[in-house]
Structure formats: C-alpha cells, structure tokens
Amino acid sequence: MTLIDGKKTAAEIRAELREETMRFEARYGKKVGLAVVLVGEDPASQVYVRNKIRGCEEAGIRSFAHFLPADASQKAVEELVCSLAADDAVHGILVQLPLPAHLDAKRILACIPADKDVDGFSAENLGRLALQEEGTVACTPLGVMELLRRSGIGICGKRAVVIGRSNIVGRPMALLLLNADATVTVCHSKTPDLAQICAQADILVAAIGRPRFVTADMVKEGAVVIDVGINRVDGKLVGDVDFEHVAPKTSFITPVPGGVGPMTIAMLLKNTLVCAERAMR
C-alpha cells in the first residue's frame, strides 16, 4: 500500500506555480490576480479564505480580498462581483460558499464570467468539460486527477467508480475519468447493490459526505482509493473511507487529512494562472 501525500504534492505545485507566475509577470508586465469574496463571519469560511490568500502569496499570485458583512444585500454582493468581472487586474473570482441564507447564491455566481470562474462551477464550464472543450474544471476533481498522474497511476481502460454526484465533485470527477478513457460508474444514495459495484473498481473515488462509509468489503484487492470526504467525528477529521481497515487492501490510498484537501487550493491557484494566460491571448 502506498500513501498518496497530497500535502507534499500541493507544496510542489505551489512552487512550480511561483516560477510560472514570475514568467507571466515578466512577459506581460502584470501579476496574476485572484479576487476572493467572503460574506459574513462563518468560522470555517474564514479559515478557507485565509488559506487561499496564503496560497496566493506562496504561488506569487496577487490576492484581492473583499469582506462583506453578514447582512450585505443581494444588490451589494452582485455589484461587487460584477465590478471584479470588469477589472482587468482580476483573472479569477471566487465567492466563498456557503453564503448567508438571505442571499441567492445562484444569482451571485452567475455574475462571474466563465473565463474568470476559477472554481469551475458554472454551467458553461461544466458543459465544456462534458464536451471535452477548453474550460475551467472544478478544483477538487482536478486535484484528484493530478494526484493520480503524479503517482504514476494509469487511468486508460480502468474501471472507475465514483460515489457521489454533486456538481462540485461527483459529476466533474466522472467526466474527467471518462475523458481519460476509464469505464466509469457513478453511484449515489439510490444505487442498488452499491457495495458490489464498488468492489469491481480499479479506481474508487469516495465523495458522498458520510464518515467511514466505504468499508473493506467494498474494495477490491489492489484498488486505488481516493477519499474526497472531510467529516468531523468526535473532534477529529475523518474521510468517507474507513481508512484503518481499507488501506491494507489497496495499492494506493489518500489519507484524511493530508490527501485530496490540500490539492483543492493548489488547483484553484493553477486555474487562476490558466485563466490569466487565456486572457492574454
């Protein structure tokens, strides 16, 4: 069993990005810019935003942080996002979710142009992924693909199973694996015989949001297991995989924490650079 170290890989990517952003600055005379919008004072969101700003600093990306009060109006948030969309110094826009309940997140996210949608959440970018056209891909599944690639894990011809069908992870994950020539099955809460399907997977991606949901009987000997889940149980972070019992059966597995999580921010920074390069064409 080989542990896939996402923390180490993410650090390597940030170092690579720093060199690439320096070359961008030298070529175009401007820095790569990422705008982050946080509405309210949700503690978890504040941590995520701080980590993203710190990641920008490490990667040589200029961050534009905008903090709005929890009672900010729909109009105020939309106007801010629209102003960032029109700003040539901003190459990527990220609105930290979840937003306060009184705000319509769909309308606010719709204010982000597809070419500055570094989260890859827009219908246009998801559609481009489905059609195998150039676009921006959701950060977490993109990070999974990078971990597989850098670990030397072949995808072509493999049977891949994705547990979860969210627009943020499950759907784009399945499309990325399909585009890489895997045979892909997507499972979810309504799937009958889920354990039997999972047990056939060469590559199993768990993104269902249930702590320790994937047990050893659901995993084939020698399978690659990617755990996207982040759940807090008794004050500890655990994944969607019962790591202790599943790990011995695998050829490769990601831990929680320290697996897929750090890759999400690394891919956000990578997406920002990609968007900046496209804007210069």
C-alpha positions as CSV (number, residue, x, y, z in Angstrom):
1,M,0.0,0.0,0.0
2,T,1.3,3.4,-1.0
3,L,0.0,6.6,0.7
4,I,-0.6,9.4,-1.7
5,D,0.7,12.6,0.0
6,G,-1.5,15.4,-1.1
7,K,0.1,17.9,1.2
8,K,3.6,17.3,-0.3
9,T,2.2,17.3,-3.9
10,A,0.3,20.6,-3.3
11,A,3.5,22.2,-2.0
12,E,5.4,21.1,-5.1
13,I,2.6,22.6,-7.3
14,R,2.7,25.9,-5.5
15,A,6.5,26.1,-6.0
16,E,6.0,25.3,-9.7
17,L,3.3,28.0,-10.0
18,R,5.6,30.6,-8.4
19,E,8.0,30.1,-11.3
20,E,5.2,30.2,-13.8
21,T,3.6,33.3,-12.4
22,M,7.0,35.1,-12.4
23,R,7.4,34.2,-16.1
24,F,3.9,35.6,-16.7
25,E,4.7,38.8,-14.9
26,A,8.0,39.2,-16.8
27,R,6.2,38.6,-20.2
28,Y,3.1,40.7,-19.7
29,G,4.2,43.3,-17.1
30,K,1.4,42.4,-14.7
31,K,0.7,40.0,-11.9
32,V,-1.8,37.1,-11.9
33,G,-4.8,38.3,-9.8
34,L,-7.4,36.3,-7.8
35,A,-10.3,38.1,-6.1
36,V,-11.9,36.3,-3.1
37,V,-15.3,37.5,-1.7
38,L,-16.4,36.5,1.8
39,V,-19.8,37.5,3.1
40,G,-20.3,37.1,6.8
41,E,-18.2,35.6,9.6
42,D,-18.6,31.9,9.2
43,P,-15.5,30.5,11.1
44,A,-14.8,27.6,8.6
45,S,-15.2,30.0,5.6
46,Q,-12.8,32.5,7.3
47,V,-10.2,29.7,7.6
48,Y,-10.6,28.6,4.0
49,V,-10.2,32.2,2.8
50,R,-7.1,32.7,4.9
51,N,-5.6,29.5,3.4
52,K,-6.4,30.7,-0.1
53,I,-4.8,34.1,0.5
54,R,-1.7,32.4,2.0
55,G,-1.6,30.1,-1.0
56,C,-1.7,33.1,-3.4
57,E,1.3,34.6,-1.6
58,E,3.3,31.3,-1.9
59,A,2.4,31.0,-5.6
60,G,3.2,34.6,-6.5
61,I,-0.4,35.5,-7.2
62,R,-1.9,38.8,-6.2
63,S,-5.0,38.4,-4.0
64,F,-7.9,40.9,-3.8
65,A,-9.8,40.1,-0.6
66,H,-13.2,41.5,-0.2
67,F,-15.0,41.0,3.2
68,L,-18.7,42.0,3.4
69,P,-20.9,42.0,6.5
70,A,-23.3,39.1,7.0
71,D,-26.3,41.5,6.3
72,A,-24.9,42.6,2.9
73,S,-27.7,42.9,0.4
74,Q,-28.1,40.9,-2.8
75,K,-27.5,44.0,-4.8
76,A,-24.3,44.9,-3.0
77,V,-22.8,41.5,-3.5
78,E,-23.8,41.3,-7.1
79,E,-22.4,44.8,-7.8
80,L,-19.1,43.8,-6.2
81,V,-18.8,40.6,-8.3
82,C,-19.8,42.5,-11.5
83,S,-17.1,45.1,-10.7
84,L,-14.5,42.4,-10.3
85,A,-15.6,40.8,-13.5
86,A,-14.9,44.1,-15.3
87,D,-11.5,44.5,-13.7
88,D,-8.5,43.6,-15.9
89,A,-6.3,43.1,-12.9
90,V,-8.5,40.2,-11.7
91,H,-8.2,37.0,-13.6
92,G,-10.2,34.8,-11.3
93,I,-13.1,35.4,-9.0
94,L,-14.1,33.2,-6.0
95,V,-17.2,33.7,-3.9
96,Q,-16.8,31.7,-0.7
97,L,-19.7,29.4,0.0
98,P,-22.0,29.0,1.8
99,L,-23.4,32.4,1.6
100,P,-25.8,33.8,4.3
101,A,-29.3,32.4,3.9
102,H,-30.9,35.6,2.7
103,L,-28.7,35.7,-0.4
104,D,-29.4,33.9,-3.7
105,A,-26.1,32.1,-4.4
106,K,-27.0,31.0,-7.9
107,R,-27.7,34.6,-9.0
108,I,-24.4,35.8,-7.4
109,L,-22.3,33.1,-9.0
110,A,-24.0,33.8,-12.4
111,C,-22.3,37.2,-12.2
112,I,-18.9,35.5,-12.6
113,P,-17.9,35.2,-16.3
114,A,-17.0,31.7,-17.4
115,D,-13.4,32.9,-18.2
116,K,-12.9,34.1,-14.6
117,D,-14.8,31.1,-12.9
118,V,-11.8,29.6,-11.2
119,D,-14.0,27.3,-9.2
120,G,-15.3,25.7,-12.4
121,F,-18.8,25.7,-11.1
122,S,-20.6,27.4,-14.0
123,A,-23.0,25.6,-16.3
124,E,-20.8,26.8,-19.2
125,N,-17.6,25.3,-17.8
126,L,-19.3,22.1,-16.8
127,G,-20.7,21.9,-20.3
128,R,-17.3,22.4,-21.8
129,L,-15.9,19.6,-19.7
130,A,-18.7,17.3,-20.9
131,L,-18.0,18.2,-24.5
132,Q,-14.2,17.9,-23.9
133,E,-13.7,21.6,-24.8
134,E,-11.3,24.0,-23.2
135,G,-12.6,25.4,-20.0
136,T,-12.0,25.6,-16.2
137,V,-12.5,22.4,-14.2
138,A,-13.7,22.2,-10.6
139,C,-10.7,22.3,-8.3
140,T,-11.2,19.1,-6.2
141,P,-11.7,16.6,-9.0
142,L,-8.9,18.3,-11.0
143,G,-6.7,17.8,-7.9
144,V,-7.6,14.1,-7.8
145,M,-6.5,13.7,-11.5
146,E,-3.3,15.5,-10.7
147,L,-2.6,13.1,-7.7
148,L,-3.3,10.1,-10.0
149,R,-1.0,11.4,-12.7
150,R,1.9,12.3,-10.4
151,S,1.6,8.9,-8.6
152,G,2.0,7.2,-12.0
153,I,-1.5,5.6,-11.8
154,G,-2.8,4.7,-15.3
155,I,-6.5,5.5,-16.0
156,C,-7.0,4.4,-19.6
157,G,-9.0,1.2,-19.7
158,K,-9.5,1.0,-15.9
159,R,-12.9,0.6,-14.3
160,A,-13.6,3.6,-12.1
161,V,-16.4,4.1,-9.6
162,V,-17.3,7.5,-8.2
163,I,-19.6,7.6,-5.2
164,G,-21.4,10.9,-5.2
165,R,-23.0,13.0,-7.9
166,S,-22.6,16.6,-6.8
167,N,-21.9,19.3,-9.3
168,I,-18.8,20.3,-7.3
169,V,-17.1,16.8,-7.1
170,G,-19.0,13.8,-8.3
171,R,-20.2,14.8,-11.8
172,P,-17.0,16.6,-12.9
173,M,-14.9,13.7,-11.4
174,A,-16.8,11.2,-13.5
175,L,-16.4,13.3,-16.7
176,L,-12.7,13.7,-16.1
177,L,-12.2,10.0,-15.7
178,L,-14.4,9.3,-18.7
179,N,-12.3,11.8,-20.8
180,A,-9.2,9.9,-19.6
181,D,-10.6,6.7,-21.2
182,A,-11.8,5.0,-18.0
183,T,-15.0,3.0,-17.9
184,V,-17.0,5.0,-15.3
185,T,-19.9,4.2,-13.0
186,V,-21.4,6.8,-10.8
187,C,-23.1,5.6,-7.6
188,H,-25.2,7.5,-5.1
189,S,-27.7,7.1,-2.3
190,K,-30.3,5.5,-4.6
191,T,-27.9,2.9,-6.2
192,P,-28.9,-0.7,-5.5
193,D,-26.0,-3.2,-4.8
194,L,-23.7,-0.3,-4.2
195,A,-21.1,-2.4,-2.3
196,Q,-20.9,-4.9,-5.2
197,I,-20.4,-2.2,-7.8
198,C,-17.6,-0.5,-5.7
199,A,-15.9,-3.9,-5.2
200,Q,-15.3,-4.1,-9.0
201,A,-13.5,-0.7,-9.2
202,D,-9.8,-0.4,-10.1
203,I,-10.1,3.2,-9.1
204,L,-12.6,4.1,-6.4
205,V,-13.4,7.8,-5.6
206,A,-15.5,8.4,-2.4
207,A,-17.3,11.8,-2.4
208,I,-20.5,11.0,-0.6
209,G,-20.1,13.0,2.6
210,R,-20.6,10.2,5.1
211,P,-17.9,9.3,7.6
212,R,-16.2,6.0,7.1
213,F,-18.9,4.9,4.6
214,V,-16.6,2.8,2.4
215,T,-15.7,-0.4,4.2
216,A,-13.2,-3.1,3.4
217,D,-15.8,-5.4,1.8
218,M,-16.5,-2.6,-0.8
219,V,-12.9,-2.5,-2.0
220,K,-11.1,-4.8,-4.5
221,E,-7.6,-6.1,-3.6
222,G,-5.1,-3.7,-5.1
223,A,-7.6,-1.0,-5.9
224,V,-6.7,2.7,-5.9
225,V,-8.9,4.5,-3.3
226,I,-9.3,8.3,-3.4
227,D,-11.1,9.7,-0.3
228,V,-12.6,13.2,-1.0
229,G,-14.7,13.3,2.2
230,I,-14.0,15.6,5.1
231,N,-16.1,14.8,8.1
232,R,-15.7,15.8,11.8
233,V,-16.3,13.0,14.2
234,D,-15.6,13.4,17.9
235,G,-13.4,16.4,17.2
236,K,-11.3,14.6,14.6
237,L,-11.3,14.9,10.8
238,V,-12.1,11.6,9.0
239,G,-12.9,10.8,5.4
240,D,-15.6,8.8,3.7
241,V,-13.4,5.8,3.8
242,D,-12.8,3.5,6.8
243,F,-9.1,4.1,6.3
244,E,-7.8,1.7,9.0
245,H,-9.5,-1.4,7.5
246,V,-9.5,-0.4,3.8
247,A,-5.9,0.7,3.5
248,P,-4.3,-2.8,3.7
249,K,-6.3,-3.9,0.6
250,T,-5.3,-1.0,-1.6
251,S,-2.3,-0.3,-3.9
252,F,-2.7,3.4,-3.4
253,I,-4.9,5.4,-1.0
254,T,-5.2,9.1,0.1
255,P,-5.4,9.9,3.8
256,V,-7.7,12.4,5.5
257,P,-6.4,14.9,6.3
258,G,-3.5,15.4,4.0
259,G,-4.8,13.8,0.9
260,V,-7.1,15.5,-1.6
261,G,-7.8,18.5,0.7
262,P,-4.6,20.4,0.1
263,M,-4.9,19.8,-3.7
264,T,-8.1,21.8,-3.9
265,I,-6.4,25.1,-3.2
266,A,-3.4,24.2,-5.3
267,M,-5.7,23.6,-8.3
268,L,-7.6,26.9,-7.6
269,L,-4.3,28.7,-7.9
270,K,-3.4,26.7,-11.1
271,N,-6.8,27.6,-12.5
272,T,-6.2,31.3,-11.8
273,L,-2.9,31.2,-13.8
274,V,-4.6,29.3,-16.7
275,C,-7.4,32.0,-16.8
276,A,-4.8,34.7,-16.8
277,E,-2.9,33.1,-19.6
278,R,-6.1,32.8,-21.7
279,A,-6.9,36.4,-21.1
280,M,-3.6,37.4,-22.7
281,R,-4.3,35.6,-25.9
